[in-house]
């Protein structure tokens, strides 16, 4: 009986040693190769916005009642900017009368996940004035650089530029009678940017008849949205917030844009919406 008892003790000791060695080996292997989380964090999703790559709006440009040119507002596509995915947008106005020509172009690269400006190109040719500026904007550093002018000047949190604001106003609620202020213009001395919501209005343009919300953006900078420009924008009173009409004062008169055609971006195409391009 005693012999059997000793045999049980020996077997138990052997089993305990085997378990201990297995656990120790497991710990050593874990320390050697490292441990891994059960799941990796998901990448930050893109912002939900009423536009996407491929969206294009075309405009008639008029001085008074005379058609003098064309305009275009488009999401050119997606581009990588310093490792960040960005919408590349472009807004152009071309036209004029014999003694006064306008050829304005603004391009913006907007982070698709944070809606922050990463790059901005402004090329303004109005009359005798011809000035091109290119900016690199660094939201993570809180700085911006102007090519040939300044290096890493102080910026703001969540920066936006002139062209980016054209798309930003399409993403916010607009209540008639309200004035919204944003300290998001990438050059701090130009803040705040004001968005005044003036009224609702039904208008007819070459592309059709639209229910609209009329806003007045004011940016303390040169160009069509400057304080002296007194620009007004008519946006569709629906989820798309399409720019249907715009009026801005120049030194020789009023520059007006009227929507002629609209091609939706890829999101709208996937939803089966029609595109209308009139000529």
ChimeraX attribute file (.defattr): number of C-alpha atoms within 10 A of each C-alpha:
attribute: neighborCount
match mode: 1-to-1
recipient: residues
	/A:1	6
	/A:2	7
	/A:3	8
	/A:4	9
	/A:5	9
	/A:6	11
	/A:7	12
	/A:8	12
	/A:9	12
	/A:10	12
	/A:11	11
	/A:12	12
	/A:13	11
	/A:14	12
	/A:15	11
	/A:16	12
	/A:17	11
	/A:18	11
	/A:19	11
	/A:20	12
	/A:21	11
	/A:22	12
	/A:23	11
	/A:24	11
	/A:25	12
	/A:26	12
	/A:27	11
	/A:28	12
	/A:29	12
	/A:30	12
	/A:31	10
	/A:32	9
	/A:33	8
	/A:34	8
	/A:35	9
	/A:36	8
	/A:37	6
	/A:38	6
	/A:39	6
	/A:40	7
	/A:41	7
	/A:42	6
	/A:43	7
	/A:44	9
	/A:45	9
	/A:46	13
	/A:47	12
	/A:48	10
	/A:49	16
	/A:50	17
	/A:51	22
	/A:52	23
	/A:53	17
	/A:54	19
	/A:55	22
	/A:56	22
	/A:57	22
	/A:58	26
	/A:59	26
	/A:60	23
	/A:61	27
	/A:62	20
	/A:63	20
	/A:64	11
	/A:65	8
	/A:66	12
	/A:67	15
	/A:68	19
	/A:69	19
	/A:70	20
	/A:71	22
	/A:72	21
	/A:73	23
	/A:74	23
	/A:75	23
	/A:76	18
	/A:77	16
	/A:78	18
	/A:79	16
	/A:80	12
	/A:81	16
	/A:82	9
	/A:83	7
	/A:84	13
	/A:85	17
	/A:86	25
	/A:87	25
	/A:88	24
	/A:89	26
	/A:90	21
	/A:91	20
	/A:92	19
	/A:93	23
	/A:94	18
	/A:95	21
	/A:96	21
	/A:97	14
	/A:98	7
	/A:99	7
	/A:100	13
	/A:101	17
	/A:102	21
	/A:103	18
	/A:104	21
	/A:105	20
	/A:106	22
	/A:107	24
	/A:108	26
	/A:109	31
	/A:110	29
	/A:111	23
	/A:112	22
	/A:113	16
	/A:114	15
	/A:115	20
	/A:116	23
	/A:117	29
	/A:118	26
	/A:119	24
	/A:120	24
	/A:121	20
	/A:122	20
	/A:123	17
	/A:124	21
	/A:125	19
	/A:126	19
	/A:127	15
	/A:128	10
	/A:129	9
	/A:130	12
	/A:131	11
	/A:132	13
	/A:133	14
	/A:134	18
	/A:135	22
	/A:136	19
	/A:137	27
	/A:138	23
	/A:139	20
	/A:140	8
	/A:141	12
	/A:142	16
	/A:143	19
	/A:144	23
	/A:145	18
	/A:146	17
	/A:147	12
	/A:148	9
	/A:149	9
	/A:150	10
	/A:151	13
	/A:152	14
	/A:153	13
	/A:154	14
	/A:155	21
	/A:156	20
	/A:157	17
	/A:158	17
	/A:159	24
	/A:160	28
	/A:161	27
	/A:162	25
	/A:163	23
	/A:164	26
	/A:165	19
	/A:166	17
	/A:167	21
	/A:168	16
	/A:169	15
	/A:170	20
	/A:171	17
	/A:172	11
	/A:173	8
	/A:174	19
	/A:175	15
	/A:176	13
	/A:177	11
	/A:178	13
	/A:179	15
	/A:180	16
	/A:181	14
	/A:182	11
	/A:183	18
	/A:184	21
	/A:185	24
	/A:186	27
	/A:187	20
	/A:188	15
	/A:189	11
	/A:190	14
	/A:191	18
	/A:192	16
	/A:193	19
	/A:194	17
	/A:195	19
	/A:196	20
	/A:197	20
	/A:198	19
	/A:199	14
	/A:200	17
	/A:201	14
	/A:202	13
	/A:203	14
	/A:204	13
	/A:205	16
	/A:206	14
	/A:207	18
	/A:208	12
	/A:209	12
	/A:210	18
	/A:211	16
	/A:212	22
	/A:213	23
	/A:214	24
	/A:215	26
	/A:216	20
	/A:217	24
	/A:218	23
	/A:219	23
	/A:220	17
	/A:221	16
	/A:222	12
	/A:223	21
	/A:224	23
	/A:225	20
	/A:226	17
	/A:227	14
	/A:228	17
	/A:229	20
	/A:230	16
	/A:231	22
	/A:232	22
	/A:233	23
	/A:234	26
	/A:235	23
	/A:236	23
	/A:237	17
	/A:238	12
	/A:239	11
	/A:240	15
	/A:241	19
	/A:242	21
	/A:243	24
	/A:244	30
	/A:245	23
	/A:246	21
	/A:247	21
	/A:248	20
	/A:249	19
	/A:250	16
	/A:251	11
	/A:252	9
	/A:253	10
	/A:254	16
	/A:255	23
	/A:256	24
	/A:257	26
	/A:258	22
	/A:259	24
	/A:260	23
	/A:261	21
	/A:262	23
	/A:263	18
	/A:264	23
	/A:265	21
	/A:266	15
	/A:267	16
	/A:268	18
	/A:269	15
	/A:270	9
	/A:271	8
	/A:272	9
	/A:273	13
	/A:274	11
	/A:275	15
	/A:276	13
	/A:277	13
	/A:278	12
	/A:279	8
